[in-house]
Amino acid sequence: GGVGPEEMASFERAPVAMPLSNNDIHELHSGTAERLVGKHVSASAGLRVNLSVESQVELGAQGLGLSLTRGRPGVITKVHEDGDACMVRWQAYDGEAGWYRTGAYHVFTLVLHEHANSYDDIQTRKQTCQAQGDVDDFVHQTKAGYM
């Protein structure tokens, strides 16, 4: 019985986004690799994120990169109904910036921020997003921006 190393390796490579729990937080932060939203971590309103290193370069010319974020984190305010794109409100920008890919066209532009992503943190920010009216059914179904 038991799972062999080959089977375990295939589980680790599986591109399945798992729900984030308190127990996962420590494990996610213990590594140095970027944790891609939509690939390693499920996209969720209230999740604190940064741009991935690759996306900082690629999105720069489109106005959704470092000129907008200034390297500071943001919070996901909406998740598209397909789960493959998210709207983000960056700390350095007043308002929602646009749709960022979290799996659309096999591109992952957001990474989990290393701090303040406990289950309670995420739920509190999610409630704030909803209270501010950021959650909108029409927008959930309509990708705009560079999507």
Backbone bond lengths (Angstrom), bond angles and torsions (degrees), N, CA, C in turn:
res aa  C-N    CA-C-N  psi(-1)  N-CA   C-N-CA  omega(-1)  CA-C   N-CA-C  phi
1 G - - - 1.443 - - 1.496 112.48 -
2 G 1.318 115.12 -179.57 1.458 121.01 178.53 1.514 111.83 91.34
3 V 1.295 114.47 168.99 1.459 121.60 -177.98 1.513 108.34 -101.58
4 G 1.326 116.76 127.25 1.456 121.86 179.79 1.514 111.60 -77.82
5 P 1.340 117.18 167.05 1.468 120.65 -178.78 1.521 113.54 -59.99
6 E 1.350 116.38 -35.27 1.464 118.42 179.68 1.526 110.78 -65.95
7 E 1.337 115.83 -42.71 1.463 119.27 179.20 1.527 110.98 -66.53
8 M 1.323 116.66 -39.91 1.464 120.51 179.87 1.532 110.10 -63.24
9 A 1.315 116.91 -41.40 1.463 120.75 179.17 1.521 110.59 -61.44
10 S 1.337 117.10 -38.31 1.461 118.91 179.62 1.527 110.67 -68.73
11 F 1.331 117.34 -34.23 1.472 119.82 175.85 1.522 110.01 -63.72
12 E 1.327 116.82 -42.23 1.456 120.77 -177.17 1.523 111.74 -66.55
13 R 1.340 117.51 -27.76 1.462 121.01 -179.54 1.521 112.25 -86.40
14 A 1.306 117.05 -12.18 1.466 119.72 -174.87 1.530 110.41 -60.01
15 P 1.352 118.22 127.72 1.468 120.96 -177.16 1.529 111.75 -83.62
16 V 1.312 116.49 50.65 1.461 120.86 -178.61 1.523 108.57 -103.92
17 A 1.316 117.14 122.87 1.459 120.77 178.60 1.528 108.81 -77.06
18 M 1.300 115.52 120.80 1.455 120.27 -178.10 1.528 109.76 -95.61
19 P 1.336 117.43 147.90 1.466 118.93 177.31 1.526 110.24 -64.12
20 L 1.313 115.59 145.43 1.456 121.40 -178.36 1.524 109.78 -84.94
21 S 1.313 116.98 128.61 1.463 120.97 176.65 1.519 108.87 -126.62
22 N 1.327 116.50 167.45 1.458 120.15 178.92 1.524 111.26 -56.85
23 N 1.335 117.10 -37.88 1.456 120.81 -178.43 1.528 111.51 -68.06
24 D 1.335 116.93 -27.80 1.458 120.43 -179.36 1.523 112.29 -76.48
25 I 1.324 116.95 -25.93 1.461 120.84 -172.63 1.526 111.45 -56.45
26 H 1.330 116.68 -49.47 1.460 119.57 -177.59 1.524 110.77 -61.59
27 E 1.324 116.65 -43.52 1.459 120.53 -179.63 1.525 111.23 -63.34
28 L 1.317 116.57 -40.34 1.460 120.32 -179.20 1.522 111.09 -64.75
29 H 1.331 116.39 -37.91 1.455 120.26 -176.56 1.524 113.01 -84.44
30 S 1.334 117.74 -11.14 1.458 119.92 -175.51 1.528 111.93 -77.29
31 G 1.336 117.78 -20.61 1.455 121.04 179.35 1.515 111.19 -94.66
32 T 1.322 115.89 167.12 1.459 119.70 179.82 1.532 111.69 -100.42
33 A 1.318 117.56 -13.44 1.464 120.40 -178.89 1.525 110.14 -70.83
34 E 1.339 115.48 149.03 1.458 119.74 176.68 1.527 109.62 -65.64
35 R 1.310 116.75 139.67 1.465 122.37 177.15 1.526 107.44 -102.33
36 L 1.318 116.59 103.82 1.458 121.64 -173.86 1.528 111.33 -75.20
37 V 1.330 115.38 130.05 1.462 120.80 177.13 1.525 107.67 -73.56
38 G 1.324 115.76 129.67 1.455 121.78 -177.49 1.519 112.74 97.69
39 K 1.343 116.13 -15.40 1.458 120.36 178.97 1.532 110.10 -118.21
40 H 1.340 117.14 -57.50 1.466 121.50 179.62 1.519 111.74 -93.27
41 V 1.316 116.58 -26.51 1.466 123.19 -177.69 1.523 108.07 -134.80
42 S 1.316 117.41 135.75 1.461 120.88 178.54 1.522 111.03 -65.61
43 A 1.320 115.97 140.05 1.460 121.01 174.69 1.524 108.84 -68.29
44 S 1.316 116.46 134.75 1.457 121.02 -179.23 1.514 109.74 -151.68
45 A 1.329 116.53 137.12 1.458 119.93 172.95 1.523 107.91 -59.07
46 G 1.333 115.67 136.48 1.456 120.97 -178.99 1.518 113.88 97.93
47 L 1.332 117.55 -12.24 1.464 121.36 -179.77 1.527 109.29 -72.65
48 R 1.331 116.37 133.21 1.468 121.35 178.73 1.529 108.24 -87.82
49 V 1.331 116.33 128.76 1.459 121.38 -171.00 1.524 112.04 -135.64
50 N 1.321 114.23 165.47 1.461 123.73 169.31 1.522 107.09 -129.65
51 L 1.325 116.21 166.98 1.457 120.02 170.35 1.521 108.36 -74.57
52 S 1.329 116.74 143.76 1.460 119.46 174.04 1.526 108.20 -68.38
53 V 1.322 115.58 158.49 1.464 120.36 -179.68 1.528 110.21 -57.24
54 E 1.326 116.63 -44.39 1.465 121.28 -179.86 1.526 111.17 -62.57
55 S 1.327 116.81 -40.78 1.467 120.72 -176.98 1.517 112.52 -70.89
56 Q 1.331 117.41 -28.53 1.468 120.00 178.30 1.517 110.37 -57.39
57 V 1.322 115.93 -38.44 1.465 121.21 179.29 1.519 110.44 -77.34
58 E 1.340 116.48 -50.16 1.465 120.91 -173.78 1.521 112.92 -65.47
59 L 1.326 117.23 -35.40 1.462 119.96 -175.81 1.527 113.02 -88.45
60 G 1.315 116.37 -8.24 1.464 120.04 -177.60 1.511 113.07 -56.44
61 A 1.326 115.76 -42.60 1.471 120.36 -177.37 1.522 111.98 -72.91
62 Q 1.318 117.33 -15.96 1.467 120.76 -176.89 1.522 112.79 -100.29
63 G 1.315 116.70 4.38 1.462 119.71 177.50 1.512 114.77 78.09
64 L 1.341 117.49 6.23 1.462 120.07 179.68 1.523 111.53 -108.66
65 G 1.339 116.69 7.78 1.460 121.49 -175.24 1.511 113.37 -97.83
66 L 1.342 115.71 -141.65 1.461 121.72 -173.78 1.520 113.58 -62.58
67 S 1.340 117.79 -28.61 1.463 119.11 178.27 1.524 110.49 -61.99
68 L 1.313 115.97 -26.75 1.470 121.91 179.81 1.526 111.38 -92.52
69 T 1.331 116.51 -46.08 1.467 120.47 -174.24 1.515 112.84 -84.55
70 R 1.336 117.05 -24.87 1.468 123.41 -175.76 1.529 111.46 53.24
71 G 1.330 115.50 29.11 1.450 120.58 177.69 1.517 115.06 76.28
72 R 1.327 116.77 4.33 1.463 120.66 -178.42 1.526 110.44 -94.54
73 P 1.335 117.34 157.56 1.467 119.56 -178.25 1.522 112.67 -73.59
74 G 1.315 114.31 169.19 1.452 121.89 175.48 1.512 109.65 -141.12
75 V 1.325 115.29 179.71 1.465 121.33 -179.03 1.526 108.61 -126.01
76 I 1.325 115.61 133.49 1.463 120.11 174.44 1.525 108.25 -68.72
77 T 1.334 116.35 125.59 1.469 120.32 -179.80 1.522 112.16 -104.39
78 K 1.334 116.50 -26.48 1.468 120.85 179.20 1.520 108.59 -142.55
79 V 1.316 115.16 147.12 1.455 120.97 172.35 1.522 106.92 -120.58
80 H 1.330 117.02 126.94 1.456 120.53 178.83 1.523 109.34 -59.01
81 E 1.321 117.05 149.91 1.465 120.61 -176.38 1.528 112.22 -58.06
82 D 1.349 117.57 -25.30 1.465 120.87 176.71 1.526 111.80 -80.36
83 G 1.338 117.17 -13.26 1.457 121.57 -178.79 1.512 113.69 77.18
84 D 1.337 117.75 3.59 1.459 120.26 -173.62 1.526 113.77 -102.66
85 A 1.331 116.69 9.23 1.459 121.18 176.20 1.528 108.78 -155.68
86 C 1.337 115.25 148.52 1.473 120.56 -178.53 1.518 110.14 -135.25
87 M 1.318 115.33 146.10 1.455 122.37 170.56 1.530 106.93 -90.25
88 V 1.331 116.41 137.84 1.465 120.55 -176.62 1.523 110.20 -126.16
89 R 1.324 115.68 139.25 1.467 123.24 170.85 1.528 106.33 -108.04
90 W 1.341 116.30 109.92 1.463 121.52 -177.92 1.524 110.75 -84.86
91 Q 1.322 116.83 146.34 1.472 121.10 178.15 1.526 111.56 -59.32
92 A 1.330 116.85 -35.18 1.460 121.44 -175.01 1.526 113.16 -86.45
93 Y 1.328 117.31 3.81 1.465 120.96 -175.74 1.521 108.54 -135.12
94 D 1.326 116.92 135.11 1.452 120.82 -178.10 1.526 109.86 -88.17
95 G 1.323 115.96 96.70 1.456 120.58 179.12 1.515 111.36 122.85
96 E 1.313 115.17 174.09 1.453 120.57 178.74 1.520 108.73 -76.18
97 A 1.328 116.09 136.72 1.457 120.29 -172.02 1.521 113.09 -87.90
98 G 1.309 117.35 -37.64 1.459 120.13 -176.28 1.512 110.40 152.07
99 W 1.325 114.98 -178.35 1.458 120.68 -179.40 1.517 110.12 -82.69
100 Y 1.318 115.61 133.98 1.459 122.75 175.75 1.525 107.71 -118.33
101 R 1.307 116.40 136.37 1.464 120.93 -175.19 1.526 111.95 -73.44
102 T 1.313 115.17 130.36 1.470 122.15 174.91 1.529 107.47 -127.14
103 G 1.336 114.23 50.09 1.461 120.79 -179.90 1.519 113.73 127.77
104 A 1.318 118.21 -20.27 1.467 120.63 178.05 1.522 109.01 -59.99
105 Y 1.315 116.29 131.43 1.468 122.41 -179.08 1.532 111.57 56.87
106 H 1.331 116.41 26.92 1.469 123.44 179.68 1.523 112.19 61.54
107 V 1.333 116.99 29.81 1.466 121.88 178.79 1.527 108.59 -114.03
108 F 1.328 116.09 136.28 1.468 122.31 -179.56 1.521 107.60 -125.84
109 T 1.332 116.82 108.29 1.463 120.85 -172.81 1.527 113.68 -99.24
110 L 1.323 117.93 -15.40 1.461 121.03 -175.13 1.518 111.43 -111.66
111 V 1.328 115.49 146.60 1.461 121.41 176.04 1.524 109.17 -125.72
112 L 1.315 115.17 153.32 1.460 121.62 177.13 1.517 109.80 -64.20
113 H 1.337 117.37 129.11 1.465 121.19 175.60 1.522 108.67 -71.69
114 E 1.326 116.57 147.10 1.468 119.87 -171.98 1.526 114.25 -76.42
115 H 1.324 118.92 -10.71 1.464 120.43 -178.29 1.523 111.47 -131.39
116 A 1.324 115.52 158.88 1.476 123.15 171.74 1.519 112.71 59.47
117 N 1.330 116.17 45.32 1.460 119.60 176.12 1.525 111.30 -127.15
118 S 1.326 116.84 35.92 1.460 118.84 173.18 1.527 108.03 -70.49
119 Y 1.304 116.35 165.42 1.465 120.37 178.60 1.531 110.42 -55.74
120 D 1.327 116.77 -44.24 1.473 120.47 -179.10 1.526 111.38 -64.94
121 D 1.341 117.17 -41.14 1.467 120.79 177.67 1.523 110.71 -58.00
122 I 1.326 115.47 -46.89 1.466 121.11 -177.42 1.525 110.46 -64.00
123 Q 1.330 116.98 -44.84 1.472 120.44 -179.18 1.521 111.55 -63.80
124 T 1.334 117.28 -40.18 1.465 120.89 178.81 1.522 110.93 -62.52
125 R 1.328 116.42 -45.83 1.470 119.49 179.49 1.524 111.40 -67.74
126 K 1.335 117.03 -34.99 1.466 120.33 178.41 1.526 109.69 -62.53
127 Q 1.331 117.16 -43.14 1.467 120.85 178.73 1.522 110.56 -64.06
128 T 1.336 117.06 -38.04 1.460 120.74 177.77 1.526 110.70 -63.17
129 C 1.334 116.61 -43.60 1.472 120.53 177.46 1.523 110.85 -58.14
130 Q 1.331 116.05 -45.07 1.463 120.53 -178.86 1.523 110.75 -66.52
131 A 1.331 117.18 -39.81 1.465 121.01 -179.42 1.526 110.87 -66.16
132 Q 1.330 116.96 -31.35 1.461 121.16 179.66 1.523 111.95 -82.12
133 G 1.320 116.31 -1.96 1.459 119.82 178.48 1.510 113.20 78.84
134 D 1.338 116.97 18.87 1.458 119.84 -179.49 1.523 112.22 -73.67
135 V 1.304 117.58 -21.00 1.457 119.92 -178.29 1.522 108.49 -90.14
136 D 1.319 115.35 116.66 1.463 121.46 -172.14 1.527 108.43 -137.72
137 D 1.338 116.79 123.40 1.463 120.73 -175.65 1.523 112.59 -59.59
138 F 1.329 116.91 -38.94 1.459 119.23 -178.96 1.532 110.11 -63.71
139 V 1.329 116.11 -44.55 1.462 120.10 -178.39 1.527 110.10 -65.82
140 H 1.331 117.32 -33.87 1.458 120.58 178.34 1.513 111.22 -59.25
141 Q 1.314 117.16 -25.22 1.454 121.05 -175.56 1.521 113.17 -105.06
142 T 1.310 116.41 -1.69 1.466 120.45 -173.81 1.521 109.63 -126.99
143 K 1.317 116.09 109.29 1.466 119.80 177.96 1.521 108.90 -86.79
144 A 1.302 114.83 129.07 1.461 119.74 179.64 1.520 108.76 -118.85
145 G 1.315 116.99 -159.90 1.457 120.82 176.86 1.510 110.85 64.17
146 Y 1.313 115.96 -140.31 1.457 119.97 -174.40 1.525 112.66 -86.36
147 M 1.333 117.93 4.53 1.458 121.12 -179.96 1.515 109.88 -63.67
